[in-house]
Amino acid sequence: MAVLHSAPKFASNEGVIDAISETISVWLIEAFEAHGEIIFRVQRDAIARVLEILRDDHAYQQLMEIAGADYPSRPERFEVVYMLQSLTKNHRVMVKCAASEDTPVPTVTTLWPNAGWLEREVFDMFGVTFAGNPDLRRILTDYGFEGHPFRKDFPMTGYTELRYSEEEKRVVYEPVVLAQEMRTFDFLSPWEGADYVLPGDEKSRGAPTVAEPKTTEKSGDTGAGKAADKAAAKSVSPAAPVTKDNGKPTPGAPDATSKEGGR
């Protein structure tokens, strides 16, 4: 029995930007389509109002994710990305707003309760604060963790490391100590052509060039011939010792046993 559903199997982006832009034009900075996704960039202070309109007037019922991005060169280095899904339209949109360390983003926990944990994750990883979040604590890093790991200026090794101490019988925190210096990566792929010689490249330069290539057009060039056959026939190890007949009969094979194991 076929099950019919109001949501289309494949949703089109046609007309979505115009329809939504008309209702949020007061707070809209830009709207565009990239990689098959509809993206709206809006004012930070109006993010809760914009998402409420998308939920109530355009049927984007679910908040799927809140993500962050760090662009240190921008005046407001952080970008908060909200990903909404419409179950009735089978369609998704993304809404973005800019923020900095000292400019809180209004919380959307009043619209979707699950936003509480999502906002905590962005706060933990990037340090973006959300005004009105009732429980804005770290959620992924440990108690007492310093810094925000997803920032571009956060060191890849971190600042501290933890280990179990047999002397103190507990987990201890210590400054990171590297056994060797960090390697310098230039992020160049050897297949795309690095401007330096990689180890082993000297073997891929082709056959060595010689003035007169060696050929084996006759047997003398390879070392084969009568002289080589005569040398190969010579014994290179002493012969086996001669066995003397002592007059005793040679023992034969033992009698076969029965299936039961007896004779």
Secondary structure in CASP SS format (residue, H / E / C, confidence):
PFRMAT SS
TARGET T0000
AUTHOR 0000-0000-0000
METHOD secondary structure of the structure
MODEL  1
M C 1.00
A C 1.00
V C 1.00
L C 1.00
H C 1.00
S C 1.00
A C 1.00
P C 1.00
K C 1.00
F C 1.00
A C 1.00
S C 1.00
N C 1.00
E C 1.00
G C 1.00
V H 1.00
I H 1.00
D H 1.00
A H 1.00
I H 1.00
S H 1.00
E H 1.00
T H 1.00
I C 1.00
S C 1.00
V C 1.00
W C 1.00
L E 1.00
I E 1.00
E E 1.00
A E 1.00
F E 1.00
E E 1.00
A E 1.00
H C 1.00
G C 1.00
E E 1.00
I E 1.00
I E 1.00
F E 1.00
R E 1.00
V E 1.00
Q C 1.00
R H 1.00
D H 1.00
A H 1.00
I H 1.00
A H 1.00
R H 1.00
V H 1.00
L H 1.00
E H 1.00
I H 1.00
L H 1.00
R H 1.00
D H 1.00
D H 1.00
H C 1.00
A C 1.00
Y C 1.00
Q C 1.00
Q E 1.00
L E 1.00
M E 1.00
E E 1.00
I E 1.00
A E 1.00
G E 1.00
A E 1.00
D E 1.00
Y C 1.00
P C 1.00
S C 1.00
R C 1.00
P C 1.00
E C 1.00
R C 1.00
F E 1.00
E E 1.00
V E 1.00
V E 1.00
Y E 1.00
M E 1.00
L E 1.00
Q E 1.00
S E 1.00
L C 1.00
T C 1.00
K C 1.00
N C 1.00
H E 1.00
R E 1.00
V E 1.00
M E 1.00
V E 1.00
K E 1.00
C E 1.00
A E 1.00
A E 1.00
S E 1.00
E C 1.00
D C 1.00
T E 1.00
P C 1.00
V E 1.00
P E 1.00
T C 1.00
V C 1.00
T C 1.00
T C 1.00
L C 1.00
W C 1.00
P C 1.00
N C 1.00
A H 1.00
G H 1.00
W H 1.00
L H 1.00
E H 1.00
R H 1.00
E H 1.00
V H 1.00
F H 1.00
D H 1.00
M H 1.00
F H 1.00
G C 1.00
V C 1.00
T C 1.00
F E 1.00
A E 1.00
G C 1.00
N C 1.00
P C 1.00
D C 1.00
L C 1.00
R C 1.00
R C 1.00
I C 1.00
L C 1.00
T C 1.00
D C 1.00
Y C 1.00
G C 1.00
F C 1.00
E C 1.00
G C 1.00
H C 1.00
P C 1.00
F C 1.00
R C 1.00
K C 1.00
D C 1.00
F C 1.00
P C 1.00
M C 1.00
T C 1.00
G C 1.00
Y C 1.00
T E 1.00
E E 1.00
L E 1.00
R E 1.00
Y E 1.00
S E 1.00
E C 1.00
E C 1.00
E C 1.00
K C 1.00
R E 1.00
V E 1.00
V E 1.00
Y E 1.00
E E 1.00
P E 1.00
V C 1.00
V C 1.00
L C 1.00
A C 1.00
Q C 1.00
E C 1.00
M C 1.00
R C 1.00
T C 1.00
F C 1.00
D C 1.00
F C 1.00
L C 1.00
S C 1.00
P C 1.00
W C 1.00
E C 1.00
G C 1.00
A C 1.00
D C 1.00
Y C 1.00
V C 1.00
L C 1.00
P C 1.00
G C 1.00
D H 1.00
E H 1.00
K H 1.00
S H 1.00
R C 1.00
G C 1.00
A C 1.00
P C 1.00
T C 1.00
V C 1.00
A C 1.00
E C 1.00
P C 1.00
K C 1.00
T C 1.00
T C 1.00
E C 1.00
K C 1.00
S H 1.00
G H 1.00
D H 1.00
T H 1.00
G C 1.00
A C 1.00
G C 1.00
K H 1.00
A H 1.00
A H 1.00
D H 1.00
K H 1.00
A H 1.00
A H 1.00
A H 1.00
K C 1.00
S C 1.00
V C 1.00
S C 1.00
P C 1.00
A C 1.00
A C 1.00
P C 1.00
V C 1.00
T C 1.00
K C 1.00
D C 1.00
N C 1.00
G C 1.00
K C 1.00
P C 1.00
T C 1.00
P C 1.00
G C 1.00
A C 1.00
P C 1.00
D C 1.00
A C 1.00
T C 1.00
S C 1.00
K C 1.00
E C 1.00
G C 1.00
G C 1.00
R C 1.00
END
